[in-house]
């Protein structure tokens, strides 16, 4: 049984881990990002981030592929010793940049990663004003029953925002809205057709589907529960974990101690073709990264098998970034290193880091520019390589902000 499509991957480069080379690679990405900043246009959009219908000549301000993500990464990398100026003065203008972009693109302004919620959260780091907090709170409340039911646009993303804000402020209203949101998620689960004991969510993203993974589906939703588990009743977290284990076991594709999943639970019922992806947004890497906080021994054992599938597949040929690239896949190894204490996972993560830096330089030469974004491009790679230096398993913007 195939667990991945070999054409989507490439052989791992035989490059030994070298911390000095890793730091130099990060510095090169940071230096280029600082040199390319423009007060009017912010950062140049990479051609591979452009999709049909996207605004032309209007900069994206989002955490995902826009200026907020670049600034967030540069802030974090500066804290880790990589030279970068502060862009605090730019942060107040990002909302207007984002509104112009999202009005043309038709994006939901409530989104954590693609809308205003993430931008306001970044602004709050520089200006912890009540006005920003209130505006952000309004977005989180308004998003509690978003029918997308996934992390990029829906409440599972903005519930993570609520946790970030509670951790920063201690204000109990953030825990209140978070708990309300988790109750909504539980109520919106439904049995998968033909599997009465498998409970999932239906995502409404232009068309309905029951997605499995981190980017648009099941694992991203459960992450919101696990991320705030210490503030929830233990019985509620355990109930989510039981349903998670049952759903993933029922639909897992397993071969010789490794597992992966199709992107949607109900692919066969919908008549959709098989598409065996191994990347953070769909497939084993994202499922590991979103569920590694779990307490269930059986679920943890399943995640170890998922990590084996990521390793066997090899680096992604598509690119080096977090969402659908080698760095995102490598983060699964950092999670497994923290979860198991097994040093081989850190060695695998660092091997992917060296390969990702090679891919960054190859892509820059091909396109004549670096990919200056967090989730899709080179800033995410820089964050990942830095994490490998420190053996830090925290996933950017989700586990830490």
VEXDOTI-318401 format. One line per field, with one value per residue (C-alpha): residue in three letters; x, y, z. Coordinates in steps of 0.02 Angstrom, whole numbers, plus 32768, in hexadecimal, padded with zeros to 4 digits. Example, Ala and Ser with C-alpha at 12.3 -4.5 7.8 and 13.67 -1.06 7.14 Angstrom:
<recs>
code <- (ALA,SER)
px <- (8267,82AC)
py <- (7F1F,7FCB)
pz <- (8186,8165)
</recs>
This chain:
<recs>
code <- (UNK,UNK,UNK,UNK,UNK,UNK,UNK,UNK,UNK,UNK,UNK,UNK,UNK,UNK,UNK,UNK,UNK,UNK,UNK,UNK,UNK,UNK,UNK,UNK,UNK,UNK,UNK,UNK,UNK,UNK,UNK,UNK,UNK,UNK,UNK,UNK,UNK,UNK,UNK,UNK,UNK,UNK,UNK,UNK,UNK,UNK,UNK,UNK,UNK,UNK,UNK,UNK,UNK,UNK,UNK,UNK,UNK,UNK,UNK,UNK,UNK,UNK,UNK,UNK,UNK,UNK,UNK,UNK,UNK,UNK,UNK,UNK,UNK,UNK,UNK,UNK,UNK,UNK,UNK,UNK,UNK,UNK,UNK,UNK,UNK,UNK,UNK,UNK,UNK,UNK,UNK,UNK,UNK,UNK,UNK,UNK,UNK,UNK,UNK,UNK,UNK,UNK,UNK,UNK,UNK,UNK,UNK,UNK,UNK,UNK,UNK,UNK,UNK,UNK,UNK,UNK,UNK,UNK,UNK,UNK,UNK,UNK,UNK,UNK,UNK,UNK,UNK,UNK,UNK,UNK,UNK,UNK,UNK,UNK,UNK,UNK,UNK,UNK,UNK,UNK,UNK,UNK,UNK,UNK,UNK,UNK,UNK,UNK,UNK,UNK,UNK,UNK,UNK,UNK,UNK,UNK,UNK,UNK,UNK,UNK,UNK,UNK,UNK,UNK,UNK,UNK,UNK,UNK,UNK,UNK,UNK,UNK,UNK,UNK,UNK,UNK,UNK,UNK,UNK,UNK,UNK,UNK,UNK,UNK,UNK,UNK,UNK,UNK,UNK,UNK,UNK,UNK,UNK,UNK,UNK,UNK,UNK,UNK,UNK,UNK,UNK,UNK,UNK,UNK,UNK,UNK,UNK,UNK,UNK,UNK,UNK,UNK,UNK,UNK,UNK,UNK,UNK,UNK,UNK,UNK,UNK,UNK,UNK,UNK,UNK,UNK,UNK,UNK,UNK,UNK,UNK,UNK,UNK,UNK,UNK,UNK,UNK,UNK,UNK,UNK,UNK,UNK,UNK,UNK,UNK,UNK,UNK,UNK,UNK,UNK,UNK,UNK,UNK,UNK,UNK,UNK,UNK,UNK,UNK,UNK,UNK,UNK,UNK,UNK,UNK,UNK,UNK,UNK,UNK,UNK,UNK,UNK,UNK,UNK,UNK,UNK,UNK,UNK,UNK,UNK,UNK,UNK,UNK,UNK,UNK,UNK,UNK,UNK,UNK,UNK,UNK,UNK,UNK,UNK,UNK,UNK,UNK,UNK,UNK,UNK,UNK,UNK,UNK,UNK,UNK,UNK,UNK,UNK,UNK,UNK,UNK,UNK,UNK,UNK,UNK,UNK,UNK,UNK,UNK,UNK,UNK,UNK,UNK,UNK,UNK,UNK,UNK,UNK,UNK,UNK,UNK,UNK,UNK,UNK,UNK,UNK,UNK,UNK,UNK,UNK,UNK,UNK,UNK,UNK,UNK,UNK,UNK,UNK,UNK,UNK,UNK,UNK,UNK,UNK,UNK,UNK,UNK,UNK,UNK,UNK,UNK,UNK,UNK,UNK,UNK,UNK,UNK,UNK,UNK,UNK,UNK,UNK,UNK,UNK,UNK,UNK,UNK,UNK,UNK,UNK,UNK,UNK,UNK,UNK,UNK,UNK,UNK,UNK,UNK,UNK,UNK,UNK,UNK,UNK,UNK,UNK,UNK,UNK,UNK,UNK,UNK)
px <- (8000,8048,804F,808F,80AC,8168,815D,812F,81D2,828D,8323,8368,840C,84A3,84D4,850C,84C0,852C,84F0,8561,851C,846B,8483,84CD,8436,83C1,8427,841E,8360,8350,83C7,8369,82C1,8300,834C,82AA,8236,81DB,816B,80E8,80E6,812C,817B,8178,80FB,8147,80FC,80D6,8068,7FFC,7F57,7ECE,7E63,7EEB,7EFF,7F8B,7FF9,7FA7,8017,7FD7,7FE0,7FB5,8016,800B,805D,8067,80BD,807E,80D0,8174,8176,8146,81D6,8255,8222,823C,82E0,8321,82FF,836A,83FD,83E4,83FB,8359,830D,8268,81CE,815B,8139,80F2,8077,7FEB,7FDF,7FCA,7F0E,7EED,7F64,7F0A,7E5D,7E88,7ECD,7E40,7DB5,7DF6,7E1F,7D7C,7DD4,7D79,7DC0,7DA7,7E2B,7EC2,7F41,7EF8,7E8F,7E90,7E97,7F4E,7F7C,7F28,7F80,8027,7FF9,7FCE,8081,80BC,8027,7FC5,7F34,7E82,7E42,7EA8,7E78,7DBF,7DC6,7E1C,7DA0,7D10,7D5C,7D72,7CBF,7C79,7CD9,7C99,7C22,7C7F,7C44,7CF4,7D19,7DD5,7E72,7E9A,7DF0,7D84,7D74,7E00,7E7A,7E2E,7E1E,7EDC,7EDD,7E75,7EF7,7F86,7F29,7F04,7FB9,7FF0,7F6E,7F24,7E78,7DF6,7D82,7DF9,7DE7,7D2B,7D1E,7D9C,7D34,7C96,7CED,7D25,7C72,7C39,7CBB,7C7E,7BC9,7BF3,7C44,7BDE,7BEE,7C47,7BD1,7BE5,7C4A,7BD4,7C61,7CD1,7CAD,7CEF,7CC8,7C88,7CE7,7C8C,7D14,7CBE,7C88,7C66,7CE7,7D24,7DDD,7E55,7EF0,7F37,7F19,7E60,7E20,7E13,7EC3,7EC4,7E20,7E5D,7EFA,7E8F,7E56,7F02,7F53,7EE3,7ECA,7F06,7E72,7DEF,7DA0,7E0C,7D73,7D52,7E05,7E02,7D60,7DAC,7E47,7DDD,7D80,7E24,7E74,7DDB,7DCF,7E88,7E93,7DF8,7E3A,7EF7,7F5A,7FE3,807A,810A,80FD,80D5,802D,7FE4,7F36,7ED8,7EAE,7DF2,7D97,7D09,7D6E,7D21,7C6E,7C8D,7CDF,7D80,7E26,7EAE,7F2D,7FB1,7FFD,8085,8090,805B,7FB3,7F7D,7FC5,8032,80A5,801A,7FBE,805B,8079,7FC7,7FAB,8054,8012,7F9A,7F9F,7F5B,7FE5,7F8C,7F7E,8035,8065,8003,805F,8107,80CE,809A,8149,8192,8129,816C,821F,8207,81B4,8249,824E,81C3,81F2,816E,81D9,8226,819E,812F,8084,80B3,816F,8203,8209,8155,8178,8214,81B3,815D,8207,8222,8178,81A3,824C,81F5,816C,81DC,8287,82D3,836B,8353,82BF,832B,83AF,8329,82E7,8395,83B0,8311,834D,83EC,8388,830A,8395,83D6,8327,8318,83B6,8381,82D6,8321,8393,8301,828B,8307,82C0,82A9,81FE,81DE,814D,8138,80C7,80EE,819F,824D,8225,81D0,826D,82D8,8266,8271,832F,833B,82C9,833C,83D0,8374,8316,8278,81D9,8165,810C,810E,8074,8016,807C,80CD,80A8)
py <- (8000,80A9,812E,81BD,81EF,81E6,826F,82ED,82CD,82D2,8276,82BB,8318,82C6,8363,8350,83BE,845A,84DD,8566,8544,8541,85EB,8633,85F6,864C,86EC,86EE,86E1,8768,87DF,87CE,87E9,8889,88C7,88A7,8907,899C,8A0E,8A19,8969,890D,886D,882C,87A1,8701,86C4,861A,866E,86BF,8669,8695,8721,8765,8823,8862,88E8,88E1,8897,880B,8831,8784,8713,8687,86D2,878D,8816,87E7,873D,8788,8804,877D,870F,879E,87CD,871A,8706,87AB,8768,86D1,873E,8757,880E,8864,890F,891F,8933,896A,8A0E,89AF,8944,89C7,89D8,891E,891D,8998,893B,889A,88E3,8920,8875,880F,8879,8851,879C,877D,873D,872D,87B6,874A,86CC,86B1,8689,86E5,8770,87F8,878B,875F,8812,8856,87D3,880D,88C3,8898,885E,8910,8970,8914,898F,8967,899E,891A,8895,88C0,88BD,8814,87D0,8803,87A1,8706,870C,872C,8696,8612,85C1,85E0,8553,8534,84D6,84D6,852E,85AD,8603,85BA,85BA,853B,85C1,8651,85E4,85D7,8696,8696,8627,8698,872F,86D9,86A6,8759,87B5,873D,8782,86FC,8731,86DC,8636,864C,8662,85D6,855B,8591,8570,84C2,8498,84D1,8463,83CB,83F0,8402,8357,82D7,821E,81F8,81A7,80EA,80F7,811D,8113,818E,8244,82CF,837F,83B8,844D,84C8,8513,8538,8483,840F,838D,8333,835E,82F8,8361,83FD,8484,8476,83E8,8371,837A,8437,8439,83BE,8427,84B4,843A,83F7,84A3,84DB,8434,8473,84EB,8468,83DB,833F,82D9,834D,8340,8283,8279,82DB,826C,81CD,820D,8245,819A,8140,81B0,81A7,80EB,80CB,812A,810D,80C3,8057,8001,7FB2,801C,80C1,8119,81A6,81E5,8220,82DB,82BA,8238,8229,8222,8180,81B6,8257,81FD,825F,8214,81DE,8266,8229,82CB,82CF,8385,83F0,8426,8377,82D2,8288,831D,8395,830E,82F0,83AA,83CE,8335,831B,836A,82D8,826B,81CA,8146,80F5,819B,81C0,8117,8141,81E7,818E,8124,81C3,8208,816E,8192,8244,8206,8181,81FB,8272,8330,837F,83AD,8438,84A8,84C8,8525,84F9,84DF,846D,845C,8406,8476,844D,8394,83A2,83F3,834C,8304,838E,8364,82AC,82D2,8333,82B0,8215,8255,81EE,8249,81FF,8275,830E,82CA,82B4,8363,83AC,8348,8395,8441,8435,83F9,8486,8509,84BC,84C8,857F,85AD,8544,8599,8646,8627,85E4,8676,8703,872A,86DB,86A1,8722,86DA,8675,85E1,85C9,860A,862A,867D,85DC,857E,85F5,85D8,851C,8519,8585,850A,847C,84D6,84E6,843F,84A8,8450,84E9,8505,85BC,8626,858E,854F,85F9,86AD)
pz <- (8000,7FCE,8055,7FE9,7F35,7F10,7E8B,7F12,7F6F,7F50,7F99,803A,801C,806B,80CD,8181,8207,821D,8299,8251,81A3,81E9,823C,819D,813C,81B6,81AF,80F1,80F4,817A,8120,807D,80D1,8123,807F,801E,8092,8048,80B2,8029,7FE3,807D,8037,7F84,7F67,7F25,7E80,7ECE,7F51,7ECB,7EA4,7E29,7E6F,7EE1,7EE0,7E70,7EB9,7F65,7FED,805B,8114,8157,81CA,814B,80B1,80D3,8133,81E1,81D0,8196,8227,82A4,8269,8267,8319,8354,82F6,833A,83E9,83BA,8387,82CC,829B,8269,8289,82E4,8278,8306,82AD,8219,827C,828E,81D1,81B2,81D2,8145,80D0,80FB,80E3,8035,8009,8056,800B,7F5D,7F84,7FE0,807D,8123,8195,8231,81FD,826F,81E8,8151,819C,8220,82BB,82A1,8274,8311,837A,8332,8355,8408,8425,8400,8446,84CC,84C3,84FB,8451,83F5,8474,8464,83A5,83AA,8429,83B7,8327,8392,83D1,8324,82E0,835B,82DD,823C,81C7,8185,8228,820B,8245,81BD,81B5,823D,82F9,831A,82DF,8341,83DC,83D6,83D0,8470,84C4,848C,84D3,8578,858A,8569,85D2,8651,8626,864D,85BF,8545,85A1,85A4,84E8,84CC,8533,84D9,8435,8468,849A,83ED,839A,83FB,83D0,8316,8307,82A6,827A,81D7,815B,8165,8207,8297,8316,82B6,82E2,8272,8236,818D,8147,80D6,8068,7FC4,7FC6,8058,8089,8124,8127,8191,81A8,81F8,8178,8158,81C2,8253,829B,829A,82FA,837D,8391,83D8,845F,8489,8485,8514,856A,8613,8619,85EB,864F,8641,860F,857C,853B,8550,84ED,845D,8461,845A,83C1,8373,8389,8345,82AB,8280,829D,8232,819C,81AC,811D,816B,8122,817E,821B,81C5,81AD,8146,811E,8084,808D,80A8,810E,8091,7FEE,7FB1,7FD5,7F74,7EE3,7EF4,7EB9,7F32,7F5B,7FD5,8018,809C,80D3,8165,811E,80E7,8122,81A8,81D2,8202,8262,82CA,82E5,831D,838A,83DF,8480,8498,8534,84E6,84D7,8444,83E8,840B,83C2,8325,8316,831D,8289,822F,824C,81F9,815F,8159,8162,80DC,8065,8069,8053,7FED,7F3B,7F41,7FAE,8058,80B9,814C,8100,8070,8076,80C5,8160,818E,817B,81E4,8272,8289,82B9,833A,8385,838E,83DC,8467,8479,847E,84B3,8424,83DD,832F,8314,8335,82BE,8239,8258,8241,81A2,815C,8194,812E,8098,80AB,80AA,8009,7FBE,7FF2,7F91,7EFB,7EF5,7F08,7E74,7E0D,7E2F,7E47,7EF4,7F9D,7FD8,8061,80C2,8162,8141,8089,8076,80B6,815C,8192,8160,81C7,825D,8245,8236,82D2,832B,82F7,8344,83E9,83E0,83F3,83B9,83C1,831C,82E3,830F,8355,83E8,8405,83D8)
</recs>
